[in-house]
């Protein structure tokens, strides 16, 4: 049920009140867009650094420095972890942004503006460690919505806060899943070589750009078929490029 706004009119019918909340939500949208762009930039920075470190792993392995290769491989793993957090935060902010856009666009605000509080609270808790400024903006938005609704809605609890929270968690879980999948696809895995793969790779590094498969097999004491299979695996791991 809607409460009074001071003039006895329904604030969601009163055009002035409707425009006021729309302006405030649009300001929040602008802030969210800026934060989403910052997180996208941070993600690309992490991805670029990861690719640079991958090249360092390859270089270290070519020179036989496995200890150095391991150091860079560990750093790639850490960059991937951070990238997952950044991408997840970005997707969650986009969820809030989309919901805000819907609220701004539709005329009947009451059905969407209160449930938005639950989503904002969930996202704020998730991203505070990664994007504190974005979390602060969300907190300010939540405070504004609470202030607005507390003076205009008689009993917001009746809207079903528990069910809203479950819906918000489903949205966030989907964002987490998508973020993890995207990062796994984007970030290179530091190459891990078996003993025989290391043997062939070391042979290649010393031999130069071209090798004789039969001679390689004889020198290493393995058969030609196995050498071919290992070369294909090395190419899959990004360590060599085979030319027909």
C-alpha positions as CSV (number, residue, x, y, z in Angstrom):
1,X,0.0,0.0,0.0
2,X,1.3,3.5,-0.8
3,X,1.6,6.1,1.9
4,X,1.1,9.8,1.7
5,X,3.8,12.1,0.2
6,X,2.7,15.3,2.1
7,X,0.2,16.4,-0.5
8,X,-2.0,13.3,-0.2
9,X,-1.0,12.2,-3.7
10,X,0.5,9.0,-4.8
11,X,4.2,9.8,-5.4
12,X,4.4,7.3,-8.3
13,X,1.4,9.0,-10.0
14,X,2.7,12.5,-9.2
15,X,4.9,13.4,-12.1
16,X,7.2,15.6,-10.1
17,X,8.0,12.8,-7.6
18,X,8.5,10.4,-10.5
19,X,11.0,12.7,-12.2
20,X,12.9,13.2,-9.0
21,X,13.6,9.6,-8.5
22,X,14.3,9.1,-12.2
23,X,16.9,11.9,-12.1
24,X,18.6,10.3,-9.1
25,X,18.6,6.9,-10.6
26,X,20.1,8.2,-13.9
27,X,22.9,9.8,-11.9
28,X,23.6,6.5,-10.3
29,X,23.5,4.9,-13.8
30,X,26.2,7.3,-14.9
31,X,28.4,6.4,-11.9
32,X,27.9,2.7,-12.5
33,X,28.8,3.0,-16.2
34,X,32.1,4.7,-15.2
35,X,32.9,2.0,-12.7
36,X,32.1,-0.8,-15.2
37,X,34.5,0.9,-17.7
38,X,37.2,1.1,-15.0
39,X,36.8,-2.6,-14.2
40,X,37.0,-3.5,-18.0
41,X,40.2,-1.5,-18.3
42,X,41.6,-3.3,-15.2
43,X,40.7,-6.7,-16.6
44,X,42.4,-5.9,-19.9
45,X,45.5,-4.8,-18.1
46,X,45.6,-8.1,-16.2
47,X,45.1,-10.1,-19.4
48,X,47.9,-8.2,-21.2
49,X,50.3,-8.7,-18.2
50,X,49.4,-12.4,-18.2
51,X,50.3,-12.8,-21.8
52,X,53.6,-11.0,-21.3
53,X,54.4,-13.4,-18.4
54,X,53.4,-16.3,-20.6
55,X,56.1,-15.3,-23.0
56,X,58.6,-15.1,-20.1
57,X,57.7,-18.7,-19.2
58,X,58.4,-19.8,-22.7
59,X,61.7,-17.9,-22.8
60,X,62.8,-19.4,-19.5
61,X,61.9,-22.9,-20.7
62,X,63.9,-22.4,-23.9
63,X,66.9,-21.5,-21.9
64,X,66.4,-24.4,-19.5
65,X,65.7,-22.1,-16.5
66,X,62.8,-24.0,-15.0
67,X,63.0,-22.1,-11.7
68,X,62.4,-18.8,-13.4
69,X,59.6,-20.4,-15.5
70,X,57.9,-21.5,-12.3
71,X,58.0,-18.0,-10.8
72,X,56.2,-16.5,-13.8
73,X,53.8,-19.5,-14.0
74,X,52.8,-18.8,-10.4
75,X,52.3,-15.1,-11.2
76,X,50.0,-16.0,-14.1
77,X,47.9,-18.1,-11.7
78,X,47.6,-15.1,-9.4
79,X,46.7,-12.8,-12.3
80,X,44.0,-15.2,-13.3
81,X,42.6,-15.2,-9.8
82,X,42.5,-11.4,-9.7
83,X,40.9,-11.3,-13.2
84,X,38.1,-13.6,-12.1
85,X,37.3,-11.2,-9.2
86,X,37.4,-8.2,-11.5
87,X,35.3,-9.8,-14.2
88,X,32.8,-11.1,-11.6
89,X,32.5,-7.6,-10.1
90,X,32.0,-6.1,-13.5
91,X,29.2,-8.5,-14.4
92,X,27.5,-7.9,-11.1
93,X,27.5,-4.2,-11.6
94,X,26.1,-4.7,-15.1
95,X,23.2,-6.6,-13.5
96,X,22.5,-3.7,-11.2
97,X,22.8,-1.3,-14.2
98,X,20.3,-3.3,-16.3
99,X,17.8,-3.4,-13.4
100,X,18.2,0.4,-12.9
101,X,17.7,1.0,-16.6
102,X,14.5,-1.0,-16.4
103,X,13.3,1.0,-13.4
104,X,14.1,4.3,-15.2
105,X,12.3,3.3,-18.4
106,X,9.0,1.9,-16.9
107,X,6.3,4.1,-15.5
108,X,5.3,1.8,-12.6
109,X,8.4,2.1,-10.4
110,X,7.0,0.5,-7.2
111,X,7.3,-3.1,-8.4
112,X,11.0,-2.8,-9.1
113,X,12.6,-0.1,-7.0
114,X,12.2,-2.0,-3.6
115,X,13.4,-5.4,-4.8
116,X,16.4,-3.6,-6.3
117,X,17.7,-3.0,-2.7
118,X,18.3,-6.7,-2.2
119,X,20.4,-7.0,-5.4
120,X,22.3,-3.8,-4.5
121,X,23.2,-5.2,-1.0
122,X,24.4,-8.5,-2.4
123,X,26.5,-6.9,-5.1
124,X,27.9,-4.3,-2.6
125,X,29.2,-7.1,-0.3
126,X,30.7,-9.0,-3.3
127,X,32.7,-6.2,-4.9
128,X,33.8,-4.1,-1.9
129,X,37.3,-5.6,-1.9
130,X,37.8,-5.3,-5.6
131,X,36.0,-2.0,-6.4
132,X,35.5,0.0,-3.2
133,X,34.4,3.1,-5.0
134,X,31.7,1.2,-6.9
135,X,30.6,-0.4,-3.6
136,X,30.4,3.1,-2.1
137,X,28.2,4.3,-5.0
138,X,25.9,1.3,-4.5
139,X,25.6,2.1,-0.8
140,X,24.7,5.7,-1.6
141,X,22.1,4.4,-4.1
142,X,20.6,2.0,-1.5
143,X,20.4,4.7,1.1
144,X,18.6,7.0,-1.3
145,X,16.1,4.3,-2.2
146,X,15.5,3.4,1.4
147,X,14.9,7.1,2.3
148,X,12.5,7.6,-0.6
149,X,10.5,4.4,0.1
150,X,10.4,4.7,3.9
151,X,8.5,7.9,3.6
152,X,6.2,6.8,0.7
153,X,5.6,3.0,1.3
154,X,3.6,2.0,4.3
155,X,5.1,-1.6,4.8
156,X,7.9,-2.5,2.4
157,X,8.5,-5.8,4.2
158,X,5.2,-7.1,2.8
159,X,6.9,-7.1,-0.7
160,X,8.8,-10.3,0.3
161,X,12.4,-9.5,1.1
162,X,13.4,-13.2,1.6
163,X,12.2,-14.1,-1.9
164,X,13.9,-11.1,-3.4
165,X,17.2,-12.1,-1.7
166,X,17.0,-15.6,-3.3
167,X,16.4,-14.0,-6.7
168,X,19.4,-11.7,-6.2
169,X,21.6,-14.7,-5.2
170,X,20.6,-16.6,-8.3
171,X,21.6,-13.6,-10.5
172,X,24.9,-13.3,-8.7
173,X,25.7,-17.0,-9.0
174,X,25.1,-16.8,-12.7
175,X,27.4,-13.9,-12.9
176,X,30.1,-15.8,-11.0
177,X,29.8,-18.7,-13.4
178,X,30.0,-16.6,-16.5
179,X,32.9,-14.7,-15.2
180,X,34.9,-17.8,-14.4
181,X,34.2,-19.3,-17.8
182,X,35.3,-16.1,-19.6
183,X,38.5,-15.8,-17.6
184,X,39.4,-19.5,-18.2
185,X,39.1,-19.0,-22.0
186,X,41.0,-15.7,-22.0
187,X,44.0,-16.3,-19.8
188,X,46.8,-18.6,-21.1
189,X,47.8,-21.6,-19.1
190,X,51.4,-21.7,-18.2
191,X,52.9,-24.6,-20.1
192,X,53.5,-27.8,-18.1
193,X,55.7,-30.3,-19.8
194,X,56.2,-34.0,-19.1
195,X,59.7,-35.4,-19.0
196,X,59.7,-36.6,-22.6
197,X,58.2,-33.3,-23.7
198,X,60.9,-31.4,-22.0
199,X,63.4,-33.6,-23.7
200,X,62.0,-32.9,-27.2
201,X,61.6,-29.2,-26.4
202,X,65.2,-28.9,-25.2
203,X,66.3,-30.7,-28.4
204,X,64.4,-28.2,-30.5
205,X,65.8,-25.2,-28.7
206,X,69.3,-26.4,-29.4
207,X,68.7,-27.5,-33.0
208,X,67.1,-24.3,-34.2
209,X,64.1,-23.8,-36.5
210,X,64.2,-27.1,-38.4
211,X,64.9,-30.6,-37.4
212,X,65.0,-34.1,-39.0
213,X,62.3,-36.2,-37.3
214,X,64.1,-39.4,-37.8
215,X,67.4,-38.1,-36.5
216,X,65.6,-36.5,-33.5
217,X,64.0,-39.8,-32.7
218,X,67.3,-41.6,-32.9
219,X,69.2,-39.1,-30.8
220,X,66.5,-39.1,-28.1
221,X,65.9,-42.9,-28.2
222,X,62.2,-42.6,-29.0
223,X,60.2,-43.5,-32.2
224,X,59.3,-41.0,-34.9
225,X,55.5,-41.3,-34.2
226,X,56.1,-40.3,-30.6
227,X,58.2,-37.3,-31.7
228,X,55.3,-36.2,-34.0
229,X,52.8,-36.5,-31.2
230,X,55.0,-34.5,-28.8
231,X,55.5,-31.7,-31.4
232,X,51.7,-31.4,-31.8
233,X,51.3,-31.1,-28.0
234,X,54.1,-28.5,-27.8
235,X,52.2,-26.5,-30.5
236,X,48.9,-26.8,-28.6
237,X,50.7,-25.4,-25.5
238,X,51.9,-22.4,-27.5
239,X,55.6,-23.3,-27.3
240,X,56.3,-23.9,-31.0
241,X,54.7,-23.4,-34.3
242,X,54.7,-26.2,-36.8
243,X,55.1,-25.4,-40.5
244,X,53.8,-27.8,-43.2
